[in-house]
């Protein structure tokens, strides 16, 4: 369980922006576990993705976070030197960028809601399994 938790935490750090993060956490899975090859394969794929040239300066591997970052940069560039009243072309560009940012944020929200539900489900399964295991131990001791 600790190996799986370490991998999941490492994957979350890789996906979500964190300051001064590094993906150099080393962990090895005992080959006796049937799922060790799968975890090692996912670990390698995440490392490869993080090494790609276009990802080096990205804040995280989560695609939506990169899109939010790009949209915000474009919006900042458009609104840096805005003079009042704003020209029609500039206003249209800003509206398009805001619309794109809204779509990305909605996609991120949908994905995170799904992830939250799955994490909760896994947590509840772990708690139930632990409770059942402790119940079995108590019954055997009696």
C-alpha positions in Angstrom: 0.0 0.0 0.0 2.8 2.4 0.8 4.3 1.9 -2.6 1.1 2.7 -4.4 0.5 5.8 -2.2 4.0 7.0 -2.9 3.4 6.6 -6.7 0.1 8.3 -6.6 1.5 11.3 -4.6 4.4 11.5 -7.0 2.0 11.5 -10.0 -0.1 14.3 -8.4 3.0 16.4 -7.9 4.0 15.8 -11.5 0.5 16.8 -12.8 -0.3 19.8 -10.6 1.9 22.9 -10.5 4.2 23.1 -7.4 7.0 25.5 -6.8 10.5 24.0 -6.6 9.2 20.5 -7.4 11.3 17.8 -8.9 10.3 14.5 -10.3 13.4 12.8 -9.1 11.7 10.7 -6.4 13.2 7.3 -6.7 11.1 4.3 -5.7 11.3 0.7 -6.7 8.4 -1.8 -6.8 9.1 -5.3 -5.7 8.8 -7.5 -8.8 6.8 -10.0 -6.8 3.7 -7.8 -7.0 1.6 -8.5 -10.1 1.1 -4.8 -10.7 4.7 -3.7 -10.3 5.3 -3.7 -14.1 2.3 -1.5 -14.7 3.4 1.0 -12.1 6.9 1.1 -13.4 5.6 1.6 -16.9 3.4 4.5 -15.8 6.4 6.0 -13.9 8.5 5.9 -17.1 5.8 7.4 -19.3 5.3 10.3 -16.8 9.1 10.9 -16.7 9.3 10.9 -20.5 6.4 13.4 -20.7 8.1 15.7 -18.2 11.3 15.7 -20.2 9.7 16.8 -23.4 11.1 20.1 -24.6 7.7 22.0 -24.5 7.0 20.8 -21.0 10.3 21.9 -19.4 9.0 25.3 -18.4 5.4 24.2 -17.9 4.0 24.4 -14.4 2.7 20.9 -14.4 1.8 18.0 -16.7 -1.9 18.5 -16.4 -3.0 19.6 -19.9 -5.7 21.9 -18.6 -3.3 23.7 -16.2 -1.0 24.4 -19.2 -4.0 25.7 -21.2 -5.1 28.0 -18.3 -1.5 29.3 -18.1 -1.4 30.0 -21.8 -4.8 31.7 -21.8 -3.8 33.9 -18.9 -0.6 34.9 -20.6 -2.5 36.0 -23.7 -5.1 37.9 -21.6 -2.4 39.7 -19.7 -0.7 40.6 -23.0 -4.0 41.9 -24.4 -4.9 43.9 -21.3 -1.5 45.3 -20.4 -1.7 48.5 -22.3 -5.5 48.9 -22.7 -6.6 52.4 -23.3 -10.1 53.6 -22.7 -12.2 53.3 -24.7 -11.1 49.9 -26.0 -11.1 49.4 -29.7 -13.5 46.9 -31.2 -10.8 44.6 -32.4 -9.1 44.6 -29.0 -12.4 44.0 -27.3 -13.3 41.1 -29.5 -9.9 39.5 -28.9 -10.3 39.9 -25.1 -13.8 38.4 -25.3 -12.5 35.4 -27.3 -9.7 34.9 -24.7 -12.1 35.1 -21.8 -14.5 32.6 -23.5 -11.5 30.2 -24.2 -10.4 30.5 -20.5 -14.0 29.8 -19.3 -14.1 26.6 -21.5 -10.8 25.4 -20.1 -11.8 26.1 -16.5 -15.1 24.2 -17.0 -13.2 21.2 -18.5 -10.8 21.4 -15.5 -13.7 21.5 -13.1 -15.4 18.5 -14.7 -12.2 16.5 -14.6 -11.4 17.4 -11.0 -14.9 16.5 -9.9 -14.5 13.1 -11.4 -11.1 12.7 -9.8 -12.5 13.8 -6.5 -15.2 11.2 -6.7 -12.7 8.4 -7.5 -10.3 9.4 -4.7 -13.2 9.4 -2.3 -14.3 6.0 -3.5 -10.7 4.6 -3.1 -10.5 6.1 0.4 -13.7 4.6 1.5 -12.7 1.2 0.1 -9.4 1.4 2.1 -11.2 2.3 5.3 -13.8 -0.5 4.8 -11.0 -3.0 4.1 -9.0 -1.9 7.1 -12.2 -2.1 9.3 -13.0 -5.5 8.0 -9.4 -6.7 8.6 -9.4 -5.4 12.2 -12.8 -7.0 12.7 -11.4 -10.3 11.5 -8.4 -10.0 13.8 -10.7 -9.2 16.8 -12.9 -12.2 16.0 -9.8 -14.5 15.8 -8.5 -13.3 19.1 -11.7 -14.0 20.9 
